[in-house]
Amino acid sequence: MKDGYKIVVNTAAGRRRYLQYLIPLVISDQLVDRYDLWVNTTDKLDVAFLERMAEEFPKINLI
Protein backbone atom coordinates (compact mmCIF):
# COMPACT_ATOMS: atom_id res chain seq x y z
CA MET A 1 0.00 0.00 0.00
CA LYS A 2 1.21 3.46 -0.84
CA ASP A 3 -0.39 6.65 0.46
CA GLY A 4 -3.56 4.74 1.33
CA TYR A 5 -3.89 3.13 -2.11
CA LYS A 6 -3.66 -0.58 -2.75
CA ILE A 7 -1.14 -1.46 -5.44
CA VAL A 8 -2.30 -4.11 -7.93
CA VAL A 9 0.05 -5.38 -10.63
CA ASN A 10 -1.25 -7.42 -13.56
CA THR A 11 0.29 -9.56 -16.27
CA ALA A 12 -1.24 -11.39 -19.21
CA ALA A 13 0.32 -14.69 -18.22
CA GLY A 14 1.16 -17.59 -20.46
CA ARG A 15 4.56 -19.19 -20.46
CA ARG A 16 5.97 -20.58 -17.23
CA ARG A 17 9.51 -20.35 -18.62
CA TYR A 18 9.24 -16.54 -18.37
CA LEU A 19 6.92 -16.30 -15.38
CA GLN A 20 9.23 -18.35 -13.18
CA TYR A 21 11.53 -15.31 -13.19
CA LEU A 22 8.92 -12.55 -13.19
CA ILE A 23 6.63 -13.78 -10.39
CA PRO A 24 9.26 -13.79 -7.60
CA LEU A 25 10.32 -10.24 -8.48
CA VAL A 26 6.79 -8.87 -8.39
CA ILE A 27 5.56 -10.62 -5.24
CA SER A 28 8.71 -9.78 -3.30
CA ASP A 29 8.04 -6.05 -3.65
CA GLN A 30 6.55 -4.81 -0.39
CA LEU A 31 4.47 -2.15 -2.19
CA VAL A 32 2.51 -4.76 -4.17
CA ASP A 33 -0.73 -5.77 -2.43
CA ARG A 34 -2.08 -8.07 -5.15
CA TYR A 35 -0.70 -9.62 -8.31
CA ASP A 36 -3.35 -10.45 -10.91
CA LEU A 37 -2.27 -13.00 -13.47
CA TRP A 38 -4.58 -13.13 -16.47
CA VAL A 39 -4.40 -16.76 -17.56
CA ASN A 40 -3.73 -16.38 -21.26
CA THR A 41 -2.77 -19.92 -22.21
CA THR A 42 -4.36 -23.29 -22.85
CA ASP A 43 -1.17 -25.25 -22.22
CA LYS A 44 -1.97 -27.58 -19.32
CA LEU A 45 1.52 -27.40 -17.83
CA ASP A 46 1.49 -23.61 -17.89
CA VAL A 47 -1.97 -23.51 -16.27
CA ALA A 48 -0.86 -26.02 -13.60
CA PHE A 49 2.20 -23.83 -12.87
CA LEU A 50 0.01 -20.75 -12.43
CA GLU A 51 -2.35 -22.64 -10.12
CA ARG A 52 0.58 -23.82 -7.98
CA MET A 53 1.89 -20.25 -7.73
CA ALA A 54 -1.55 -19.01 -6.66
CA GLU A 55 -1.73 -21.67 -3.94
CA GLU A 56 1.76 -20.89 -2.69
CA PHE A 57 1.58 -17.08 -2.72
CA PRO A 58 -1.52 -15.33 -1.33
CA LYS A 59 -0.77 -12.14 -3.30
CA ILE A 60 -1.47 -13.95 -6.59
CA ASN A 61 -4.98 -13.80 -8.02
CA LEU A 62 -5.72 -15.78 -11.20
CA ILE A 63 -8.15 -14.26 -13.67
All heavy atoms as a GROMACS GRO file, in nm:
protein
  523
    1MET      N    1   0.085  -0.117   0.000
    1MET     CA    2   0.000   0.000   0.000
    1MET      C    3   0.089   0.123   0.000
    1MET      O    4   0.191   0.127   0.065
    1MET     CB    5  -0.092  -0.004   0.123
    1MET     CG    6  -0.192   0.107   0.121
    1MET     SD    7  -0.324   0.090   0.243
    1MET     CE    8  -0.420  -0.040   0.172
    2LYS      N    9   0.047   0.222  -0.076
    2LYS     CA   10   0.121   0.346  -0.084
    2LYS      C   11   0.023   0.460  -0.073
    2LYS      O   12  -0.072   0.469  -0.150
    2LYS     CB   13   0.196   0.353  -0.217
    2LYS     CG   14   0.265   0.483  -0.242
    2LYS     CD   15   0.413   0.465  -0.260
    2LYS     CE   16   0.477   0.594  -0.300
    2LYS     NZ   17   0.558   0.650  -0.200
    3ASP      N   18   0.046   0.547   0.025
    3ASP     CA   19  -0.039   0.665   0.046
    3ASP      C   20  -0.187   0.629   0.055
    3ASP      O   21  -0.272   0.701   0.006
    3ASP     CB   22  -0.017   0.768  -0.066
    3ASP     CG   23   0.125   0.818  -0.070
    3ASP    OD1   24   0.188   0.827   0.037
    3ASP    OD2   25   0.176   0.849  -0.180
    4GLY      N   26  -0.218   0.515   0.116
    4GLY     CA   27  -0.356   0.474   0.133
    4GLY      C   28  -0.416   0.402   0.014
    4GLY      O   29  -0.534   0.367   0.016
    5TYR      N   30  -0.341   0.381  -0.091
    5TYR     CA   31  -0.389   0.313  -0.211
    5TYR      C   32  -0.330   0.173  -0.219
    5TYR      O   33  -0.210   0.154  -0.196
    5TYR     CB   34  -0.349   0.388  -0.338
    5TYR     CG   35  -0.417   0.521  -0.352
    5TYR    CD1   36  -0.353   0.638  -0.314
    5TYR    CD2   37  -0.545   0.529  -0.406
    5TYR    CE1   38  -0.415   0.761  -0.328
    5TYR    CE2   39  -0.608   0.652  -0.419
    5TYR     CZ   40  -0.543   0.768  -0.380
    5TYR     OH   41  -0.604   0.889  -0.394
    6LYS      N   42  -0.415   0.076  -0.252
    6LYS     CA   43  -0.366  -0.058  -0.275
    6LYS      C   44  -0.300  -0.064  -0.412
    6LYS      O   45  -0.350  -0.006  -0.509
    6LYS     CB   46  -0.478  -0.160  -0.269
    6LYS     CG   47  -0.526  -0.185  -0.130
    6LYS     CD   48  -0.622  -0.301  -0.125
    6LYS     CE   49  -0.657  -0.329   0.019
    6LYS     NZ   50  -0.738  -0.449   0.032
    7ILE      N   51  -0.188  -0.133  -0.419
    7ILE     CA   52  -0.114  -0.146  -0.544
    7ILE      C   53  -0.142  -0.284  -0.602
    7ILE      O   54  -0.114  -0.386  -0.540
    7ILE     CB   55   0.038  -0.128  -0.522
    7ILE    CG1   56   0.068   0.002  -0.451
    7ILE    CG2   57   0.113  -0.142  -0.654
    7ILE    CD1   58   0.028   0.126  -0.524
    8VAL      N   59  -0.200  -0.286  -0.724
    8VAL     CA   60  -0.230  -0.411  -0.793
    8VAL      C   61  -0.150  -0.412  -0.923
    8VAL      O   62  -0.158  -0.319  -1.003
    8VAL     CB   63  -0.381  -0.424  -0.824
    8VAL    CG1   64  -0.409  -0.551  -0.901
    8VAL    CG2   65  -0.461  -0.419  -0.695
    9VAL      N   66  -0.074  -0.519  -0.941
    9VAL     CA   67   0.005  -0.538  -1.063
    9VAL      C   68  -0.064  -0.647  -1.143
    9VAL      O   69  -0.117  -0.742  -1.086
    9VAL     CB   70   0.149  -0.580  -1.028
    9VAL    CG1   71   0.230  -0.609  -1.152
    9VAL    CG2   72   0.217  -0.475  -0.942
   10ASN      N   73  -0.066  -0.635  -1.276
   10ASN     CA   74  -0.125  -0.742  -1.356
   10ASN      C   75  -0.036  -0.778  -1.474
   10ASN      O   76   0.040  -0.695  -1.523
   10ASN     CB   77  -0.267  -0.706  -1.401
   10ASN     CG   78  -0.270  -0.586  -1.491
   10ASN    OD1   79  -0.214  -0.586  -1.598
   10ASN    ND2   80  -0.336  -0.481  -1.446
   11THR      N   81  -0.048  -0.903  -1.514
   11THR     CA   82   0.029  -0.956  -1.627
   11THR      C   83  -0.060  -1.052  -1.705
   11THR      O   84  -0.126  -1.137  -1.644
   11THR     CB   85   0.154  -1.032  -1.577
   11THR    OG1   86   0.237  -0.945  -1.502
   11THR    CG2   87   0.234  -1.091  -1.692
   12ALA      N   88  -0.060  -1.038  -1.836
   12ALA     CA   89  -0.124  -1.139  -1.921
   12ALA      C   90  -0.028  -1.257  -1.925
   12ALA      O   91   0.076  -1.253  -1.988
   12ALA     CB   92  -0.148  -1.083  -2.060
   13ALA      N   93  -0.062  -1.361  -1.850
   13ALA     CA   94   0.032  -1.469  -1.822
   13ALA      C   95   0.011  -1.586  -1.917
   13ALA      O   96  -0.102  -1.625  -1.946
   13ALA     CB   97   0.014  -1.515  -1.678
   14GLY      N   98   0.124  -1.644  -1.958
   14GLY     CA   99   0.116  -1.759  -2.046
   14GLY      C  100   0.226  -1.859  -2.021
   14GLY      O  101   0.200  -1.968  -1.973
   15ARG      N  102   0.346  -1.823  -2.049
   15ARG     CA  103   0.456  -1.919  -2.046
   15ARG      C  104   0.528  -1.922  -1.912
   15ARG      O  105   0.580  -1.823  -1.864
   15ARG     CB  106   0.556  -1.886  -2.156
   15ARG     CG  107   0.497  -1.887  -2.292
   15ARG     CD  108   0.473  -2.028  -2.334
   15ARG     NE  109   0.410  -2.030  -2.466
   15ARG     CZ  110   0.339  -2.130  -2.508
   15ARG    NH1  111   0.322  -2.234  -2.433
   15ARG    NH2  112   0.285  -2.126  -2.627
   16ARG      N  113   0.531  -2.042  -1.854
   16ARG     CA  114   0.597  -2.058  -1.724
   16ARG      C  115   0.746  -2.032  -1.733
   16ARG      O  116   0.807  -1.989  -1.637
   16ARG     CB  117   0.567  -2.196  -1.666
   16ARG     CG  118   0.630  -2.310  -1.739
   16ARG     CD  119   0.578  -2.445  -1.687
   16ARG     NE  120   0.626  -2.554  -1.769
   16ARG     CZ  121   0.574  -2.590  -1.885
   16ARG    NH1  122   0.471  -2.525  -1.934
   16ARG    NH2  123   0.624  -2.690  -1.953
   17ARG      N  124   0.806  -2.056  -1.850
   17ARG     CA  125   0.951  -2.034  -1.862
   17ARG      C  126   0.989  -1.889  -1.840
   17ARG      O  127   1.101  -1.860  -1.800
   17ARG     CB  128   1.003  -2.086  -1.995
   17ARG     CG  129   0.958  -2.008  -2.114
   17ARG     CD  130   1.020  -2.064  -2.242
   17ARG     NE  131   0.965  -1.998  -2.356
   17ARG     CZ  132   0.925  -2.059  -2.465
   17ARG    NH1  133   0.937  -2.189  -2.475
   17ARG    NH2  134   0.876  -1.991  -2.564
   18TYR      N  135   0.898  -1.796  -1.864
   18TYR     CA  136   0.924  -1.654  -1.838
   18TYR      C  137   0.872  -1.614  -1.699
   18TYR      O  138   0.935  -1.538  -1.627
   18TYR     CB  139   0.859  -1.566  -1.944
   18TYR     CG  140   0.905  -1.597  -2.083
   18TYR    CD1  141   0.816  -1.643  -2.179
   18TYR    CD2  142   1.039  -1.585  -2.118
   18TYR    CE1  143   0.859  -1.673  -2.307
   18TYR    CE2  144   1.083  -1.616  -2.246
   18TYR     CZ  145   0.992  -1.659  -2.340
   18TYR     OH  146   1.034  -1.691  -2.466
   19LEU      N  147   0.755  -1.667  -1.665
   19LEU     CA  148   0.692  -1.630  -1.538
   19LEU      C  149   0.770  -1.678  -1.417
   19LEU      O  150   0.763  -1.616  -1.311
   19LEU     CB  151   0.549  -1.685  -1.533
   19LEU     CG  152   0.453  -1.621  -1.632
   19LEU    CD1  153   0.323  -1.699  -1.636
   19LEU    CD2  154   0.428  -1.477  -1.596
   20GLN      N  155   0.846  -1.785  -1.432
   20GLN     CA  156   0.923  -1.835  -1.318
   20GLN      C  157   1.025  -1.732  -1.270
   20GLN      O  158   1.068  -1.734  -1.156
   20GLN     CB  159   0.992  -1.967  -1.352
   20GLN     CG  160   1.101  -1.955  -1.455
   20GLN     CD  161   1.161  -2.091  -1.490
   20GLN    OE1  162   1.153  -2.185  -1.412
   20GLN    NE2  163   1.222  -2.100  -1.606
   21TYR      N  164   1.061  -1.639  -1.356
   21TYR     CA  165   1.154  -1.531  -1.319
   21TYR      C  166   1.080  -1.403  -1.280
   21TYR      O  167   1.125  -1.329  -1.194
   21TYR     CB  168   1.250  -1.502  -1.434
   21TYR     CG  169   1.329  -1.623  -1.475
   21TYR    CD1  170   1.305  -1.686  -1.597
   21TYR    CD2  171   1.424  -1.678  -1.390
   21TYR    CE1  172   1.377  -1.799  -1.632
   21TYR    CE2  173   1.496  -1.791  -1.425
   21TYR     CZ  174   1.471  -1.851  -1.547
   21TYR     OH  175   1.541  -1.964  -1.582
   22LEU      N  176   0.966  -1.378  -1.344
   22LEU     CA  177   0.892  -1.255  -1.319
   22LEU      C  178   0.816  -1.259  -1.187
   22LEU      O  179   0.818  -1.162  -1.110
   22LEU     CB  180   0.795  -1.228  -1.434
   22LEU     CG  181   0.707  -1.103  -1.421
   22LEU    CD1  182   0.793  -0.978  -1.416
   22LEU    CD2  183   0.608  -1.096  -1.535
   23ILE      N  184   0.748  -1.369  -1.158
   23ILE     CA  185   0.663  -1.378  -1.039
   23ILE      C  186   0.739  -1.347  -0.911
   23ILE      O  187   0.694  -1.265  -0.831
   23ILE     CB  188   0.591  -1.514  -1.033
   23ILE    CG1  189   0.484  -1.520  -1.141
   23ILE    CG2  190   0.530  -1.538  -0.895
   23ILE    CD1  191   0.416  -1.656  -1.157
   24PRO      N  192   0.855  -1.409  -0.886
   24PRO     CA  193   0.926  -1.379  -0.760
   24PRO      C  194   0.963  -1.232  -0.745
   24PRO      O  195   0.959  -1.177  -0.634
   24PRO     CB  196   1.052  -1.466  -0.766
   24PRO     CG  197   1.017  -1.576  -0.859
   24PRO     CD  198   0.923  -1.516  -0.960
   25LEU      N  199   0.997  -1.167  -0.855
   25LEU     CA  200   1.032  -1.024  -0.848
   25LEU      C  201   0.912  -0.940  -0.807
   25LEU      O  202   0.924  -0.849  -0.725
   25LEU     CB  203   1.086  -0.977  -0.982
   25LEU     CG  204   1.222  -1.032  -1.024
   25LEU    CD1  205   1.255  -0.989  -1.166
   25LEU    CD2  206   1.330  -0.988  -0.928
   26VAL      N  207   0.798  -0.968  -0.867
   26VAL     CA  208   0.679  -0.888  -0.839
   26VAL      C  209   0.628  -0.910  -0.697
   26VAL      O  210   0.602  -0.815  -0.623
   26VAL     CB  211   0.568  -0.917  -0.942
   26VAL    CG1  212   0.439  -0.844  -0.905
   26VAL    CG2  213   0.613  -0.876  -1.082
   27ILE      N  214   0.615  -1.036  -0.655
   27ILE     CA  215   0.556  -1.062  -0.524
   27ILE      C  216   0.650  -1.027  -0.408
   27ILE      O  217   0.604  -1.009  -0.296
   27ILE     CB  218   0.504  -1.206  -0.510
   27ILE    CG1  219   0.617  -1.307  -0.525
   27ILE    CG2  220   0.393  -1.233  -0.608
   27ILE    CD1  221   0.575  -1.449  -0.497
   28SER      N  222   0.778  -1.015  -0.437
   28SER     CA  223   0.871  -0.978  -0.330
   28SER      C  224   0.870  -0.829  -0.299
   28SER      O  225   0.918  -0.787  -0.195
   28SER     CB  226   1.014  -1.022  -0.366
   28SER     OG  227   1.062  -0.947  -0.475
   29ASP      N  228   0.811  -0.749  -0.387
   29ASP     CA  229   0.804  -0.605  -0.365
   29ASP      C  230   0.701  -0.575  -0.258
   29ASP      O  231   0.583  -0.611  -0.270
   29ASP     CB  232   0.768  -0.534  -0.495
   29ASP     CG  233   0.785  -0.384  -0.485
   29ASP    OD1  234   0.750  -0.325  -0.380
   29ASP    OD2  235   0.834  -0.325  -0.582
   30GLN      N  236   0.742  -0.510  -0.152
   30GLN     CA  237   0.655  -0.481  -0.038
   30GLN      C  238   0.540  -0.386  -0.073
   30GLN      O  239   0.439  -0.382  -0.003
   30GLN     CB  240   0.737  -0.424   0.078
   30GLN     CG  241   0.839  -0.520   0.132
   30GLN     CD  242   0.778  -0.649   0.182
   30GLN    OE1  243   0.680  -0.647   0.256
   30GLN    NE2  244   0.834  -0.762   0.142
   31LEU      N  245   0.553  -0.307  -0.178
   31LEU     CA  246   0.447  -0.215  -0.219
   31LEU      C  247   0.329  -0.287  -0.285
   31LEU      O  248   0.217  -0.238  -0.284
   31LEU     CB  249   0.499  -0.110  -0.316
   31LEU     CG  250   0.586   0.000  -0.257
   31LEU    CD1  251   0.637   0.091  -0.368
   31LEU    CD2  252   0.511   0.080  -0.154
   32VAL      N  253   0.354  -0.403  -0.343
   32VAL     CA  254   0.251  -0.476  -0.417
   32VAL      C  255   0.158  -0.547  -0.319
   32VAL      O  256   0.200  -0.629  -0.239
   32VAL     CB  257   0.315  -0.577  -0.516
   32VAL    CG1  258   0.208  -0.661  -0.583
   32VAL    CG2  259   0.399  -0.505  -0.618
   33ASP      N  260   0.028  -0.514  -0.328
   33ASP     CA  261  -0.073  -0.577  -0.243
   33ASP      C  262  -0.134  -0.700  -0.310
   33ASP      O  263  -0.171  -0.795  -0.243
   33ASP     CB  264  -0.185  -0.479  -0.210
   33ASP     CG  265  -0.134  -0.365  -0.124
   33ASP    OD1  266  -0.084  -0.392  -0.014
   33ASP    OD2  267  -0.142  -0.249  -0.169
   34ARG      N  268  -0.148  -0.695  -0.442
   34ARG     CA  269  -0.208  -0.807  -0.515
   34ARG      C  270  -0.144  -0.816  -0.652
   34ARG      O  271  -0.112  -0.714  -0.714
   34ARG     CB  272  -0.359  -0.784  -0.528
   34ARG     CG  273  -0.433  -0.906  -0.582
   34ARG     CD  274  -0.582  -0.883  -0.585
   34ARG     NE  275  -0.616  -0.808  -0.706
   34ARG     CZ  276  -0.714  -0.719  -0.714
   34ARG    NH1  277  -0.789  -0.692  -0.610
   34ARG    NH2  278  -0.737  -0.655  -0.827
   35TYR      N  279  -0.127  -0.938  -0.698
   35TYR     CA  280  -0.070  -0.962  -0.831
   35TYR      C  281  -0.171  -1.043  -0.911
   35TYR      O  282  -0.193  -1.161  -0.886
   35TYR     CB  283   0.062  -1.036  -0.819
   35TYR     CG  284   0.139  -1.053  -0.948
   35TYR    CD1  285   0.121  -0.966  -1.055
   35TYR    CD2  286   0.230  -1.154  -0.964
   35TYR    CE1  287   0.191  -0.980  -1.172
   35TYR    CE2  288   0.302  -1.170  -1.081
   35TYR     CZ  289   0.281  -1.083  -1.184
   35TYR     OH  290   0.352  -1.098  -1.302
   36ASP      N  291  -0.238  -0.978  -1.005
   36ASP     CA  292  -0.335  -1.045  -1.091
   36ASP      C  293  -0.265  -1.103  -1.212
   36ASP      O  294  -0.197  -1.031  -1.287
   36ASP     CB  295  -0.442  -0.946  -1.139
   36ASP     CG  296  -0.538  -0.904  -1.030
   36ASP    OD1  297  -0.534  -0.965  -0.921
   36ASP    OD2  298  -0.616  -0.810  -1.054
   37LEU      N  299  -0.282  -1.232  -1.229
   37LEU     CA  300  -0.227  -1.300  -1.347
   37LEU      C  301  -0.345  -1.340  -1.435
   37LEU      O  302  -0.429  -1.420  -1.395
   37LEU     CB  303  -0.146  -1.424  -1.306
   37LEU     CG  304  -0.016  -1.395  -1.235
   37LEU    CD1  305   0.043  -1.524  -1.178
   37LEU    CD2  306   0.083  -1.330  -1.330
   38TRP      N  307  -0.352  -1.280  -1.553
   38TRP     CA  308  -0.458  -1.313  -1.648
   38TRP      C  309  -0.414  -1.437  -1.722
   38TRP      O  310  -0.322  -1.432  -1.804
   38TRP     CB  311  -0.481  -1.198  -1.744
   38TRP     CG  312  -0.517  -1.069  -1.680
   38TRP    CD1  313  -0.565  -1.049  -1.553
   38TRP    CD2  314  -0.507  -0.939  -1.738
   38TRP    NE1  315  -0.585  -0.914  -1.530
   38TRP    CE2  316  -0.551  -0.846  -1.642
   38TRP    CE3  317  -0.467  -0.893  -1.861
   38TRP    CZ2  318  -0.554  -0.709  -1.667
   38TRP    CZ3  319  -0.470  -0.758  -1.886
   38TRP    CH2  320  -0.514  -0.668  -1.790
   39VAL      N  321  -0.479  -1.549  -1.695
   39VAL     CA  322  -0.440  -1.676  -1.756
   39VAL      C  323  -0.471  -1.668  -1.906
   39VAL      O  324  -0.585  -1.668  -1.948
   39VAL     CB  325  -0.515  -1.794  -1.690
   39VAL    CG1  326  -0.472  -1.925  -1.752
   39VAL    CG2  327  -0.487  -1.794  -1.539
   40ASN      N  328  -0.364  -1.661  -1.983
   40ASN     CA  329  -0.373  -1.638  -2.126
   40ASN      C  330  -0.305  -1.752  -2.202
   40ASN      O  331  -0.228  -1.730  -2.293
   40ASN     CB  332  -0.306  -1.503  -2.159
   40ASN     CG  333  -0.340  -1.453  -2.297
   40ASN    OD1  334  -0.442  -1.488  -2.352
   40ASN    ND2  335  -0.252  -1.373  -2.353
   41THR      N  336  -0.336  -1.875  -2.158
   41THR     CA  337  -0.277  -1.992  -2.221
   41THR      C  338  -0.373  -2.110  -2.206
   41THR      O  339  -0.454  -2.113  -2.114
   41THR     CB  340  -0.141  -2.029  -2.159
   41THR    OG1  341  -0.085  -2.140  -2.228
   41THR    CG2  342  -0.152  -2.061  -2.012
   42THR      N  343  -0.359  -2.205  -2.296
   42THR     CA  344  -0.436  -2.329  -2.285
   42THR      C  345  -0.343  -2.447  -2.257
   42THR      O  346  -0.391  -2.559  -2.240
   42THR     CB  347  -0.516  -2.356  -2.414
   42THR    OG1  348  -0.426  -2.359  -2.525
   42THR    CG2  349  -0.622  -2.250  -2.435
   43ASP      N  350  -0.213  -2.420  -2.251
   43ASP     CA  351  -0.117  -2.525  -2.222
   43ASP      C  352  -0.138  -2.574  -2.079
   43ASP      O  353  -0.130  -2.496  -1.984
   43ASP     CB  354   0.025  -2.471  -2.240
   43ASP     CG  355   0.130  -2.576  -2.218
   43ASP    OD1  356   0.155  -2.610  -2.101
   43ASP    OD2  357   0.187  -2.625  -2.318
   44LYS      N  358  -0.163  -2.703  -2.064
   44LYS     CA  359  -0.198  -2.758  -1.932
   44LYS      C  360  -0.084  -2.744  -1.831
   44LYS      O  361  -0.109  -2.720  -1.713
   44LYS     CB  362  -0.238  -2.904  -1.946
   44LYS     CG  363  -0.368  -2.920  -2.018
   44LYS     CD  364  -0.407  -3.064  -2.032
   44LYS     CE  365  -0.523  -3.071  -2.117
   44LYS     NZ  366  -0.620  -3.130  -2.142
   45LEU      N  367   0.040  -2.755  -1.875
   45LEU     CA  368   0.152  -2.740  -1.783
   45LEU      C  369   0.167  -2.596  -1.736
   45LEU      O  370   0.199  -2.570  -1.621
   45LEU     CB  371   0.281  -2.789  -1.848
   45LEU     CG  372   0.288  -2.940  -1.874
   45LEU    CD1  373   0.416  -2.975  -1.950
   45LEU    CD2  374   0.279  -3.018  -1.746
   46ASP      N  375   0.143  -2.502  -1.827
   46ASP     CA  376   0.149  -2.360  -1.789
   46ASP      C  377   0.037  -2.326  -1.690
   46ASP      O  378   0.060  -2.256  -1.591
   46ASP     CB  379   0.138  -2.270  -1.912
   46ASP     CG  380   0.262  -2.277  -2.000
   46ASP    OD1  381   0.370  -2.313  -1.950
   46ASP    OD2  382   0.251  -2.245  -2.120
   47VAL      N  383  -0.083  -2.377  -1.716
   47VAL     CA  384  -0.197  -2.352  -1.626
   47VAL      C  385  -0.170  -2.414  -1.489
   47VAL      O  386  -0.195  -2.351  -1.386
   47VAL     CB  387  -0.328  -2.404  -1.687
   47VAL    CG1  388  -0.442  -2.396  -1.586
   47VAL    CG2  389  -0.363  -2.328  -1.814
   48ALA      N  390  -0.117  -2.535  -1.487
   48ALA     CA  391  -0.085  -2.602  -1.360
   48ALA      C  392   0.018  -2.521  -1.282
   48ALA      O  393   0.009  -2.508  -1.159
   48ALA     CB  394  -0.036  -2.743  -1.385
   49PHE      N  395   0.118  -2.467  -1.352
   49PHE     CA  396   0.220  -2.383  -1.287
   49PHE      C  397   0.155  -2.261  -1.223
   49PHE      O  398   0.184  -2.227  -1.107
   49PHE     CB  399   0.326  -2.341  -1.389
   49PHE     CG  400   0.421  -2.238  -1.338
   49PHE    CD1  401   0.525  -2.273  -1.253
   49PHE    CD2  402   0.407  -2.104  -1.372
   49PHE    CE1  403   0.613  -2.178  -1.204
   49PHE    CE2  404   0.493  -2.009  -1.324
   49PHE     CZ  405   0.597  -2.045  -1.240
   50LEU      N  406   0.068  -2.194  -1.296
   50LEU     CA  407   0.000  -2.075  -1.243
   50LEU      C  408  -0.085  -2.110  -1.121
   50LEU      O  409  -0.087  -2.035  -1.023
   50LEU     CB  410  -0.086  -2.010  -1.352
   50LEU     CG  411  -0.008  -1.948  -1.468
   50LEU    CD1  412  -0.104  -1.909  -1.580
   50LEU    CD2  413   0.071  -1.828  -1.421
   51GLU      N  414  -0.153  -2.223  -1.127
   51GLU     CA  415  -0.235  -2.264  -1.012
   51GLU      C  416  -0.149  -2.294  -0.890
   51GLU      O  417  -0.186  -2.259  -0.778
   51GLU     CB  418  -0.320  -2.385  -1.050
   51GLU     CG  419  -0.430  -2.351  -1.148
   51GLU     CD  420  -0.503  -2.471  -1.204
   51GLU    OE1  421  -0.453  -2.586  -1.190
   51GLU    OE2  422  -0.610  -2.451  -1.263
   52ARG      N  423  -0.034  -2.356  -0.910
   52ARG     CA  424   0.058  -2.382  -0.798
   52ARG      C  425   0.108  -2.252  -0.737
   52ARG      O  426   0.118  -2.238  -0.615
   52ARG     CB  427   0.178  -2.466  -0.844
   52ARG     CG  428   0.150  -2.613  -0.854
   52ARG     CD  429   0.277  -2.695  -0.867
   52ARG     NE  430   0.375  -2.646  -0.964
   52ARG     CZ  431   0.376  -2.675  -1.094
   52ARG    NH1  432   0.283  -2.754  -1.145
   52ARG    NH2  433   0.469  -2.627  -1.172
   53MET      N  434   0.141  -2.155  -0.822
   53MET     CA  435   0.189  -2.025  -0.773
   53MET      C  436   0.080  -1.956  -0.691
   53MET      O  437   0.108  -1.896  -0.587
   53MET     CB  438   0.233  -1.935  -0.889
   53MET     CG  439   0.355  -1.982  -0.963
   53MET     SD  440   0.505  -1.981  -0.863
   53MET     CE  441   0.517  -2.153  -0.816
   54ALA      N  442  -0.045  -1.965  -0.737
   54ALA     CA  443  -0.155  -1.901  -0.666
   54ALA      C  444  -0.179  -1.967  -0.530
   54ALA      O  445  -0.215  -1.900  -0.434
   54ALA     CB  446  -0.282  -1.906  -0.751
   55GLU      N  447  -0.158  -2.097  -0.522
   55GLU     CA  448  -0.173  -2.167  -0.394
   55GLU      C  449  -0.060  -2.130  -0.298
   55GLU      O  450  -0.081  -2.117  -0.178
   55GLU     CB  451  -0.172  -2.319  -0.415
   55GLU     CG  452  -0.299  -2.370  -0.479
   55GLU     CD  453  -0.291  -2.519  -0.510
   55GLU    OE1  454  -0.196  -2.586  -0.464
   55GLU    OE2  455  -0.381  -2.569  -0.579
   56GLU      N  456   0.059  -2.114  -0.352
   56GLU     CA  457   0.176  -2.089  -0.269
   56GLU      C  458   0.186  -1.944  -0.221
   56GLU      O  459   0.232  -1.918  -0.110
   56GLU     CB  460   0.302  -2.125  -0.348
   56GLU     CG  461   0.429  -2.119  -0.267
   56GLU     CD  462   0.550  -2.170  -0.343
   56GLU    OE1  463   0.534  -2.242  -0.443
   56GLU    OE2  464   0.662  -2.135  -0.301
   57PHE      N  465   0.142  -1.850  -0.305
   57PHE     CA  466   0.158  -1.708  -0.272
   57PHE      C  467   0.022  -1.639  -0.267
   57PHE      O  468  -0.046  -1.625  -0.369
   57PHE     CB  469   0.248  -1.639  -0.376
   57PHE     CG  470   0.383  -1.700  -0.388
   57PHE    CD1  471   0.417  -1.780  -0.496
   57PHE    CD2  472   0.479  -1.678  -0.291
   57PHE    CE1  473   0.542  -1.837  -0.507
   57PHE    CE2  474   0.606  -1.735  -0.300
   57PHE     CZ  475   0.637  -1.815  -0.408
   58PRO      N  476  -0.019  -1.595  -0.149
   58PRO     CA  477  -0.152  -1.533  -0.133
   58PRO      C  478  -0.171  -1.404  -0.213
   58PRO      O  479  -0.284  -1.366  -0.240
   58PRO     CB  480  -0.161  -1.504   0.016
   58PRO     CG  481  -0.045  -1.564   0.081
   58PRO     CD  482   0.053  -1.607  -0.024
   59LYS      N  483  -0.065  -1.337  -0.252
   59LYS     CA  484  -0.077  -1.214  -0.330
   59LYS      C  485  -0.129  -1.241  -0.470
   59LYS      O  486  -0.182  -1.152  -0.536
   59LYS     CB  487   0.058  -1.144  -0.344
   59LYS     CG  488   0.104  -1.068  -0.225
   59LYS     CD  489   0.232  -0.992  -0.258
   59LYS     CE  490   0.283  -0.915  -0.141
   59LYS     NZ  491   0.401  -0.834  -0.175
   60ILE      N  492  -0.112  -1.364  -0.520
   60ILE     CA  493  -0.147  -1.395  -0.659
   60ILE      C  494  -0.295  -1.426  -0.671
   60ILE      O  495  -0.351  -1.505  -0.596
   60ILE     CB  496  -0.062  -1.514  -0.710
   60ILE    CG1  497   0.085  -1.472  -0.717
   60ILE    CG2  498  -0.112  -1.560  -0.846
   60ILE    CD1  499   0.179  -1.582  -0.762
   61ASN      N  500  -0.357  -1.361  -0.771
   61ASN     CA  501  -0.498  -1.380  -0.802
   61ASN      C  502  -0.506  -1.416  -0.950
   61ASN      O  503  -0.466  -1.338  -1.035
   61ASN     CB  504  -0.574  -1.249  -0.772
   61ASN     CG  505  -0.720  -1.261  -0.804
   61ASN    OD1  506  -0.784  -1.359  -0.773
   61ASN    ND2  507  -0.773  -1.158  -0.868
   62LEU      N  508  -0.558  -1.535  -0.980
   62LEU     CA  509  -0.572  -1.578  -1.120
   62LEU      C  510  -0.704  -1.530  -1.178
   62LEU      O  511  -0.809  -1.543  -1.116
   62LEU     CB  512  -0.564  -1.730  -1.131
   62LEU     CG  513  -0.434  -1.796  -1.085
   62LEU    CD1  514  -0.441  -1.946  -1.106
   62LEU    CD2  515  -0.315  -1.736  -1.158
   63ILE      N  516  -0.695  -1.475  -1.297
   63ILE     CA  517  -0.815  -1.426  -1.367
   63ILE      C  518  -0.821  -1.496  -1.501
   63ILE      O  519  -0.724  -1.506  -1.571
   63ILE     CB  520  -0.809  -1.273  -1.386
   63ILE    CG1  521  -0.806  -1.207  -1.250
   63ILE    CG2  522  -0.924  -1.225  -1.469
   63ILE    CD1  523  -0.786  -1.059  -1.253
   0.00000   0.00000   0.00000
